[in-house]
Each structure stands twice: as structure tokens, then as C-alpha cells.
Amino acid sequence: MTDEELRLWWFLGRQTPAKWRRQEPIGRFIVDFVCYEDRVIVEVDGEQHVDNPYDRRRDAWLVAQGFDVLRFTN
């Protein structure tokens, strides 16, 4: 995990009441962080993921499964 992902993992695990999982497989994808209860996925990515067609298709599939996808550049 990157430093940014570690900081976010610490925050999600200690500062939010929701239960989060990290590096979780969903379908054929592995997401950085997911809260199944709230159906939220958080992705923390490098610059190579900005406006990436693969990521847009991936996010569309995850949204079709009922998740909200939040994507942040580290």
C-alpha cells in the first residue's frame, strides 16, 4: 500500500463507524477499500489512472452492481 492508502486505511478503520475492507475482490476486480453496508468503494490511484478508459469501464460495472465509487489521486 502507498503512504496515502495507509493513512486512509487508518482513518477509515478508526474514525468512521462503518466496517471497511481493503484490497477486496468484487467480481473480476480488486478494489482498494469497500464498505458493503453503505455500498461505497474508495479508490486511491496514481496519475496513470486519471481519465483511464479501463477505469471508466470498471467503475461503470461497479456502479451497475449498486456501488458508489469515489476515486482520488494520491
C-alpha positions in Angstrom: 0.0 0.0 0.0 1.1 3.5 -0.7 1.5 6.0 2.2 -1.7 7.7 1.1 -3.6 4.4 1.2 -2.2 3.6 4.7 -3.3 6.9 6.0 -6.8 6.5 4.6 -7.0 2.9 5.9 -6.1 4.2 9.4 -8.8 6.9 9.1 -11.5 4.6 7.8 -10.8 2.0 10.5 -10.6 4.3 13.5 -12.6 7.4 12.6 -15.7 6.1 10.9 -18.4 3.8 12.4 -18.7 1.8 9.1 -16.8 -1.5 8.6 -14.3 -1.3 5.8 -12.3 -3.9 3.9 -9.2 -3.3 1.9 -7.9 -4.9 -1.3 -11.2 -6.7 -1.7 -12.2 -8.7 -4.8 -15.5 -7.8 -6.3 -16.3 -9.7 -9.5 -13.1 -9.7 -11.5 -11.8 -6.6 -9.9 -9.9 -5.8 -6.7 -10.9 -2.5 -5.1 -8.8 -0.5 -2.7 -11.4 0.0 0.0 -15.1 -1.1 0.3 -17.9 -0.7 2.8 -20.5 -3.3 1.8 -23.1 -1.9 4.3 -23.1 1.5 2.6 -22.2 0.2 -0.9 -19.2 2.6 -1.2 -15.9 1.9 -2.9 -12.9 4.2 -2.4 -10.0 4.1 -4.9 -6.7 5.9 -4.3 -4.7 6.0 -7.5 -1.7 7.4 -9.1 -1.7 9.8 -12.1 -1.8 6.9 -14.6 -5.5 6.3 -13.6 -6.6 9.9 -14.5 -9.1 9.6 -17.3 -8.2 6.0 -18.0 -10.8 4.2 -20.3 -10.2 0.9 -18.4 -11.0 2.5 -15.1 -14.2 4.2 -16.5 -15.4 0.7 -17.7 -14.5 -0.8 -14.3 -16.3 2.0 -12.4 -19.4 1.6 -14.6 -19.5 -2.1 -13.9 -19.1 -1.5 -10.1 -21.9 1.2 -10.2 -24.1 -1.3 -12.1 -23.6 -3.6 -9.1 -25.0 -1.0 -6.8 -21.8 0.7 -5.5 -20.9 4.3 -5.4 -17.2 4.7 -6.5 -15.1 7.5 -5.1 -11.8 7.9 -6.8 -8.9 10.1 -5.5 -5.5 10.8 -6.9 -2.7 10.3 -4.4 
